[in-house]
């Protein structure tokens, strides 16, 4: 067993990516994600990898497409405004069914916004931020250890399904340090017979392409892709429950807000209120089954988010609107306090 | 269940984040759950810097310390901002070289340490943070048994020459009379 070390969340992502076999990183600095690029710039040259600071986020994501087409594990990272710039490339990756890891350490928006933590790119991440019908696998770490573990998981899921996996973190998760252990995480790889590696005059050419000018053919491509997405939705949803066995009020929160909510839940429990939490770890696929299993026992849900209420839509869908869903939120780089979440629990609990 | 919430605050450049990291590693080596969360962005460049450190027997929930058990302040704006946030019965450590006023609270223990002055006298002007940290370790009951290991982890490889002076600074603070 390896030794636990203190690492920033951003550094843990970078080290875990290297552990997963990623030897190609393309990026452009932006707060609060810059430590990912800084770490890669130090490590990659020492291990025969490529760190390249591109001239822009758009250039970086297109470099990612190039390496992804060769079947190598590749990633880019940025923060909210930079991720917006990458959306065209992400759509192309989806259209080519290519695997890649994209990391978004979110900050407040819209526009240039601010640099303090936010979760306001939930819609962009989970509902396809670029053009066309597609999904990304979206992973939401809530600890530095998960920043590492879900980075590795992200590469594996991306490879398994030929999809973009996105780590959706925020400034807090990126900047905080916690003990982390990366060496013990097992790495899985898959064969990529579709990759552009040179035919060696021994096989037919592989073609990676997202252009289909015949609508009937493009329709078939979309249908096929959604069959794949259905498998991902069925098999890959991940979540964690906290004190849900007897819960009558269910908090829903991911990432940093789930940590804040945990404090509030413990305080509410001390007051005798039966409250628990479902923490989605995959935001797409959204863990619908967790909600189907709990909706009847709960009298209300509270979605705790650092945005104007985005995940709350998915909570309403997953619960088929059988129970009221309330919002507890802060925005613009502000983080809800445990007291604010507790006040919402008391308000909802008291109002029956 | 025992959890210690510590908030360090001062100017950027005083080593606030480094001191916090030292403390977090002390907790990690002692087998505790720990978290370290810095302020980041422009405020670090000459403005106020702060960092939240949590050392706990249990998994750490929110890493944000908004009600510190222990507050270490190295400039007046930080004392003004955070004095009222300290929990009753908590401890406040004040760099009394840089902060002339007294703490108004009467329900907390206050330690005035002229850390910046002592550091200047000892010709280690950049280590006032570690002097005040040494005093804090003493008062919250963390021994110096692990400081070699901890400093070895946080002092970078090319600055190992700074290990001994950091150690001296911590010891100086630790041995200060009340």
HADDOCK unambig.tbl for C-alpha pairs under 7 A between the chains (distance, minus, plus):
assign (segid A and resid 175 and name CA) (segid B and resid 37 and name CA) 6.59 0.50 0.50
assign (segid A and resid 175 and name CA) (segid B and resid 38 and name CA) 6.86 0.50 0.50
assign (segid A and resid 176 and name CA) (segid B and resid 36 and name CA) 5.53 0.50 0.50
assign (segid A and resid 176 and name CA) (segid B and resid 37 and name CA) 4.35 0.50 0.50
assign (segid A and resid 176 and name CA) (segid B and resid 38 and name CA) 6.63 0.50 0.50
assign (segid A and resid 177 and name CA) (segid B and resid 35 and name CA) 5.78 0.50 0.50
assign (segid A and resid 177 and name CA) (segid B and resid 36 and name CA) 4.92 0.50 0.50
assign (segid A and resid 177 and name CA) (segid B and resid 37 and name CA) 6.33 0.50 0.50
assign (segid A and resid 178 and name CA) (segid B and resid 34 and name CA) 6.16 0.50 0.50
assign (segid A and resid 178 and name CA) (segid B and resid 35 and name CA) 4.86 0.50 0.50
assign (segid A and resid 178 and name CA) (segid B and resid 36 and name CA) 6.50 0.50 0.50
assign (segid A and resid 259 and name CA) (segid B and resid 61 and name CA) 4.69 0.50 0.50
assign (segid A and resid 259 and name CA) (segid B and resid 62 and name CA) 4.59 0.50 0.50
assign (segid A and resid 260 and name CA) (segid B and resid 61 and name CA) 6.19 0.50 0.50
assign (segid A and resid 260 and name CA) (segid B and resid 62 and name CA) 4.44 0.50 0.50
assign (segid A and resid 262 and name CA) (segid B and resid 61 and name CA) 5.88 0.50 0.50
assign (segid A and resid 263 and name CA) (segid B and resid 61 and name CA) 5.77 0.50 0.50
assign (segid A and resid 263 and name CA) (segid B and resid 62 and name CA) 6.61 0.50 0.50
